[in-house]
Amino acid sequence: MRGDAADGSLEALREGNRLRVVDALRRSGTATRSELAQLTGLSRTTVATLVGDLQSAGLVVGADDGESAARSGGRGRPPALLRLDPSAGVALGIDLGHSHVRVAVADLSSALLAEADAPVDVDHDADGALDTASRLVDDVLAQAGVERDRVVGAGMGLPGPYDRGRQMVNSATILPGWVGRVAPDELSTRIGVQVEADNDANLGALGELTFGAGRGISNGVYVKISTGIGGGLIVGGALHRGATGIAGELGHVQVQADGLSCNCGGRGCLQTVAAVPGLLAAARGAHGPDLELAGLIELVRSGDFGTRRIVGEAGRAIGRVLADLCNHVNPEAIIVGGDLSAVGEPLLAGIREAIDRYALPGAAEAVDVRAAVLGERAEVLGALSLVIADTERLRSAGLAALVRAGSRQEVSAGST
């Protein structure tokens, strides 16, 4: 019994180390065995053994010889570069906005294979949104030529407060069509794949942290400014969700005591004065009732004084809230994304101005306010990363079992 327990503990340790190597390759794209030792903190001998396991299991293959030669500078025999085998599996990312569903599929090295989107009233029509997501999953898998049994998991973003513990939306007023529904389970039943859900701003933060303007950041804030305003907090290099998933709900900080009613049930929330609907309402007086976001963005870019002033004021209102957040969490960067981020510098300048005015000097000087780079794809890429970056999900999805099977085959072959 003691021997079996010891063997089990050693195998669990080895399995965990294999997944560390998988994660290091996912993040770096390609690496030599020596580089993997540095990235994982494991010894070179251990890494060599683990890589052998992963190659036997079909998860790791050799990279392009030309890249190896380029890395060595043409001097001597180049070190063997390794990468994850793109055919080992795929992940699905599903972004539910307030008025759209976007779905993407990527391999385990995070290479995007296909994506599709469709309009839907997500807030009020949960069944319609879930059915649309299921249809788009079929579409992207067909586009990518991927069989469903190769999908290791799916990540899903919802446009409102989401309690990951209860797996339910945390507000009956922001997403009324989702009250009492376990969204991941309902989508999982439709698509036949395990689903993990999170707030859309959290996934935007994860997307920018993994693929975009947040790479290399340990402490930062992602702000999504669209129909609503949400925030994703990066603390110590990881998402900070809070006790019930509400961390980062910047749009529902009160900024006007006698302001407009908000869909959260409050009054004068930040999103009533600085989100896209409020800005369009303010600009339509001068530019007509048919003005939409694309027209507003074009007016700002062309130098229209009135719309630039409206956007600047929105930036200052958002920056005032972010200034308090800077004093609380002292971020090194604030990444501004969402639909409104396309207006660029007039918005960023307003945010910087308010932070410089209201935050402590040390906090204001430390933070870099920058534009997001992934645009409308930030959330769906974050949903993909929710699956690909989670080694525990790889374990539950069966990749660890695949690794163990390959290891057993190698051991059996060596013992005969």
C-alpha positions in Angstrom: 0.0 0.0 0.0 2.8 2.4 1.0 4.6 1.6 -2.3 1.4 2.1 -4.3 0.8 5.5 -2.6 4.4 6.6 -3.2 4.2 5.5 -6.9 1.0 7.5 -7.2 2.5 10.6 -5.6 5.5 10.4 -8.0 3.3 10.0 -11.0 1.1 12.9 -9.9 4.3 15.1 -9.6 5.5 14.0 -13.0 2.1 14.7 -14.5 2.1 18.2 -13.0 5.6 18.8 -14.4 4.6 17.6 -17.9 1.8 20.1 -17.8 4.2 22.8 -16.8 6.3 22.0 -19.9 3.1 22.1 -22.0 2.2 25.5 -20.6 5.7 26.9 -21.2 5.5 25.8 -24.8 2.1 27.3 -25.2 3.4 30.6 -23.9 6.7 30.7 -25.8 5.6 29.1 -29.1 8.9 27.3 -29.6 11.7 26.5 -27.1 14.8 24.3 -26.7 15.1 21.9 -23.9 17.5 24.3 -22.2 15.0 27.1 -22.5 12.3 24.9 -21.1 14.4 24.2 -18.1 14.7 28.0 -17.5 11.0 28.6 -18.1 9.8 25.9 -15.8 12.5 25.9 -13.1 13.1 22.2 -13.7 16.5 20.5 -14.2 17.6 19.8 -17.8 17.6 16.1 -17.1 14.0 16.2 -15.8 12.9 18.3 -18.8 14.6 15.9 -21.2 12.6 13.0 -19.7 9.3 15.0 -19.7 9.8 16.0 -23.3 10.3 12.4 -24.2 7.0 11.6 -22.5 5.2 14.4 -24.4 6.7 13.4 -27.7 5.6 9.8 -27.2 2.1 11.0 -26.4 2.0 13.1 -29.6 1.7 16.5 -27.8 5.2 17.8 -28.7 7.0 17.8 -32.0 10.2 19.3 -33.4 10.0 22.8 -34.8 11.2 24.1 -38.1 14.9 23.4 -38.7 15.3 26.8 -40.4 14.2 28.5 -37.2 16.6 26.4 -35.2 19.5 27.4 -37.5 18.5 31.1 -37.3 18.5 31.0 -33.5 22.0 29.4 -33.4 23.4 32.1 -35.7 24.7 29.5 -38.1 27.4 28.4 -35.6 27.6 24.7 -35.0 24.7 22.3 -34.8 21.6 24.2 -33.7 19.7 23.1 -30.6 16.5 21.2 -31.3 13.5 23.5 -31.1 10.2 22.0 -29.8 6.6 23.1 -30.1 3.2 21.8 -29.3 1.7 19.7 -32.0 -1.2 21.8 -33.4 -3.1 18.5 -34.2 -3.1 17.5 -30.5 -6.4 19.4 -29.8 -8.3 22.6 -30.2 -10.1 25.0 -27.9 -13.3 27.0 -28.5 -13.8 30.7 -27.4 -17.4 32.0 -27.2 -18.0 35.8 -26.6 -21.5 36.8 -25.7 -21.8 40.6 -25.9 -25.0 42.5 -25.2 -26.0 42.3 -28.9 -23.8 39.7 -30.5 -22.3 36.2 -30.3 -18.7 35.6 -31.5 -17.1 32.2 -31.7 -13.5 31.2 -32.5 -11.5 28.0 -32.6 -7.7 27.8 -32.0 -5.1 25.1 -31.6 -3.3 24.6 -28.3 -0.4 26.8 -29.5 -3.1 29.6 -29.6 -3.1 29.8 -33.4 -6.6 31.0 -34.5 -8.1 28.6 -37.0 -11.6 30.1 -37.7 -14.1 32.5 -36.3 -17.7 33.7 -36.9 -20.2 36.0 -35.3 -23.9 36.9 -35.5 -26.3 39.5 -34.0 -28.6 38.5 -31.1 -30.3 40.1 -28.1 -28.1 38.4 -25.5 -29.5 40.3 -22.5 -33.1 39.2 -22.9 -32.9 36.0 -25.0 -30.7 33.5 -23.3 -32.0 30.6 -25.4 -31.5 32.4 -28.6 -28.0 33.4 -27.6 -27.1 29.8 -26.6 -28.6 28.4 -29.8 -26.7 30.9 -31.9 -23.5 30.0 -30.1 -24.1 26.3 -30.7 -24.7 27.0 -34.4 -21.6 29.1 -34.7 -19.5 26.4 -33.0 -20.6 24.0 -35.8 -19.7 26.7 -38.4 -16.2 27.3 -37.1 -15.3 23.7 -36.6 -16.5 23.0 -40.2 -14.4 26.0 -41.4 -11.3 24.7 -39.6 -11.9 21.1 -40.7 -11.8 20.0 -37.1 -13.7 17.0 -35.6 -15.6 17.7 -32.4 -13.7 15.0 -30.5 -10.5 17.1 -30.8 -12.0 19.9 -28.7 -10.5 19.9 -25.2 -12.9 22.6 -23.8 -14.6 25.9 -24.4 -14.5 29.3 -22.7 -17.5 31.6 -22.6 -17.8 35.3 -21.8 -21.0 36.9 -20.4 -21.6 40.7 -20.5 -22.3 41.2 -16.8 -21.4 40.3 -13.2 -20.8 36.5 -13.1 -20.3 34.3 -10.0 -18.0 31.5 -11.0 -18.7 29.6 -7.8 -22.5 29.4 -8.4 -22.0 29.5 -12.2 -24.7 32.1 -12.5 -25.1 35.7 -13.5 -25.0 37.9 -10.5 -27.5 40.6 -11.5 -31.2 40.2 -12.3 -31.4 43.6 -13.9 -28.3 43.7 -16.1 -28.9 40.3 -17.8 -32.6 39.6 -17.0 -32.8 36.7 -19.4 -30.1 34.7 -17.6 -31.5 34.8 -14.0 -31.3 31.4 -12.4 -29.6 29.7 -15.4 -26.4 27.8 -15.2 -25.1 29.0 -18.5 -22.0 26.8 -18.9 -24.0 23.6 -18.3 -26.7 24.7 -20.8 -24.1 25.5 -23.5 -22.2 22.3 -22.7 -25.3 20.3 -23.3 -25.8 21.9 -26.7 -22.2 21.6 -28.0 -21.1 18.4 -26.2 -18.0 20.1 -24.7 -17.1 21.2 -21.2 -17.6 24.9 -20.9 -16.1 27.4 -18.4 -17.6 30.9 -18.2 -16.5 34.3 -16.9 -17.3 38.0 -17.2 -16.5 39.5 -20.6 -14.2 42.2 -19.2 -12.2 39.6 -17.3 -11.8 37.7 -20.6 -10.8 40.9 -22.4 -8.2 41.4 -19.7 -7.0 37.8 -20.2 -6.9 38.3 -24.0 -4.8 41.4 -23.8 -2.6 39.9 -21.2 -2.0 36.8 -23.3 -2.0 38.1 -26.8 -2.0 41.9 -26.8 -1.1 45.1 -25.0 -0.9 43.5 -21.6 1.9 41.0 -22.4 4.5 41.1 -19.6 2.3 43.0 -17.2 2.1 41.7 -13.6 -0.4 44.3 -12.3 -2.8 46.1 -14.5 -6.4 47.0 -15.4 -8.3 46.3 -18.6 -11.2 48.7 -19.2 -13.9 47.8 -21.7 -15.9 50.8 -22.8 -18.9 49.7 -25.0 -22.6 49.5 -24.3 -21.5 49.3 -20.7 -18.2 49.8 -18.9 -16.4 46.9 -17.2 -13.0 46.2 -15.9 -10.7 43.3 -15.5 -8.0 43.4 -12.8 -4.6 41.7 -13.2 -2.9 41.2 -9.9 0.3 39.3 -9.6 0.1 38.2 -13.3 -3.4 36.6 -12.8 -7.0 37.7 -13.0 -8.4 38.9 -9.7 -12.2 38.2 -9.7 -13.1 38.8 -6.0 -15.3 36.8 -3.7 -18.3 36.6 -6.0 -16.9 37.7 -9.4 -17.8 41.3 -9.2 -14.3 42.8 -8.9 -13.8 45.4 -11.7 -17.4 46.5 -12.2 -16.3 50.1 -12.8 -19.4 51.0 -14.7 -21.5 50.8 -11.6 -19.6 53.3 -9.5 -21.8 56.2 -8.8 -20.4 59.5 -10.3 -23.6 61.6 -10.2 -25.8 61.4 -7.1 -28.9 62.8 -9.1 -28.0 61.2 -12.4 -29.8 58.9 -14.8 -31.2 55.6 -13.8 -28.8 52.6 -14.6 -29.7 49.1 -15.6 -28.2 47.9 -12.3 -30.9 49.6 -10.4 -28.7 52.5 -9.2 -28.6 56.1 -10.3 -25.8 58.1 -11.8 -23.5 55.2 -12.5 -20.4 55.8 -14.6 -21.8 53.9 -17.6 -24.8 56.3 -17.7 -22.4 59.2 -18.5 -19.5 57.6 -20.3 -20.6 54.4 -22.1 -21.5 54.5 -25.8 -25.3 55.0 -25.5 -24.9 58.1 -23.4 -22.3 59.6 -25.8 -24.4 58.9 -28.8 -27.4 60.6 -27.1 -25.2 63.7 -26.4 -23.9 63.9 -30.0 -27.2 63.3 -31.8 -28.4 66.8 -30.9 -25.8 68.3 -33.3 -25.5 65.4 -35.8 -28.9 63.9 -36.1 -30.9 61.0 -34.6 -29.4 58.4 -36.9 -25.8 58.9 -35.6 -24.2 55.6 -34.7 -20.9 54.6 -33.2 -19.1 54.4 -36.5 -20.2 57.9 -37.3 -19.1 59.2 -33.9 -15.7 57.7 -34.3 -15.3 59.2 -37.7 -16.3 62.7 -36.4 -13.7 62.4 -33.6 -11.0 61.3 -36.0 -11.8 64.1 -38.4 -11.3 66.7 -35.6 -14.9 67.6 -34.9 -14.7 69.8 -31.8 -18.1 68.9 -30.3 -17.6 65.1 -30.4 -14.0 65.4 -29.3 -15.2 67.3 -26.3 -17.9 64.7 -25.5 -15.3 61.9 -25.7 -12.8 63.8 -23.6 -15.4 64.4 -20.9 -16.2 60.7 -20.9 -12.5 59.9 -20.6 -12.2 62.3 -17.6 -15.2 60.7 -15.9 -13.7 57.2 -16.4 -10.3 58.5 -15.3 -11.7 59.9 -12.1 -12.9 56.4 -11.1 -9.7 54.8 -12.3 -7.7 57.3 -10.2 -9.2 55.8 -7.0 -8.5 52.3 -8.3 -4.9 53.4 -8.9 -4.6 54.4 -5.3 -6.0 51.0 -4.3 -4.1 48.5 -6.5 -1.2 50.6 -7.9 -1.3 49.2 -11.5 1.6 49.5 -13.9 -0.7 49.8 -16.9 -4.4 50.6 -17.8 -5.4 49.1 -21.1 -8.4 50.7 -22.7 -10.5 48.5 -24.9 -14.1 48.0 -26.0 -15.9 49.7 -28.9 -15.2 53.3 -27.9 -11.4 52.7 -27.7 -11.3 53.1 -31.5 -11.6 56.9 -31.0 -8.0 56.8 -29.7 -6.1 59.6 -28.1 -9.0 62.0 -27.2 -10.3 59.3 -24.9 -7.0 58.3 -23.5 -5.9 61.9 -22.9 -9.1 62.5 -20.8 -8.4 59.4 -18.7 -4.7 60.4 -18.2 -5.7 63.9 -17.2 -8.1 62.7 -14.5 -5.6 60.2 -13.1 -2.9 62.8 -12.9 -5.2 65.1 -11.1 -6.9 62.7 -8.6 -4.5 59.8 -8.0 -1.6 59.9 -5.6 1.5 61.2 -7.4 3.3 57.9 -6.9 0.4 55.9 -8.4 -0.2 58.3 -11.3 3.5 58.3 -12.2 3.6 54.5 -12.2 0.7 53.8 -14.5 0.9 53.8 -18.3 -2.5 54.4 -19.9 -2.5 52.6 -23.3 -4.9 51.5 -26.0 -5.8 47.8 -26.3 -4.7 46.2 -29.5 -7.1 43.3 -30.0 -10.2 45.3 -30.7 -13.5 43.4 -30.9 -11.6 40.1 -30.7 -10.2 40.6 -27.2 -13.0 38.8 -25.4 -13.1 35.8 -27.6 -9.4 35.4 -27.5 -9.5 35.7 -23.7 -12.2 32.9 -23.8 -9.8 30.7 -25.8 -7.0 31.5 -23.3 -9.2 30.6 -20.4 -9.1 27.0 -21.8 -5.6 26.9 -23.3 -3.7 28.6 -20.4 -5.4 26.5 -17.7 -3.3 23.4 -17.0 -6.0 22.0 -14.7 -8.4 22.2 -17.6 -5.9 20.3 -19.8 -5.8 17.7 -17.1 -9.6 17.4 -16.9 -10.0 17.5 -20.7 -8.0 14.3 -21.0 -4.6 15.6 -22.2 -3.0 14.4 -19.1 -4.5 11.0 -19.6 -3.0 11.1 -23.1 0.3 12.0 -21.7 0.1 9.1 -19.2 -0.9 6.7 -21.9 2.1 7.7 -24.0 4.4 7.4 -21.0 3.1 3.9 -20.2 3.6 2.8 -23.8 7.2 4.2 -23.7 7.9 2.3 -20.4 6.4 -0.9 -21.7 8.4 -0.7 -24.9 11.6 -0.1 -22.9 11.0 -3.1 -20.6 10.5 -5.7 -23.3 
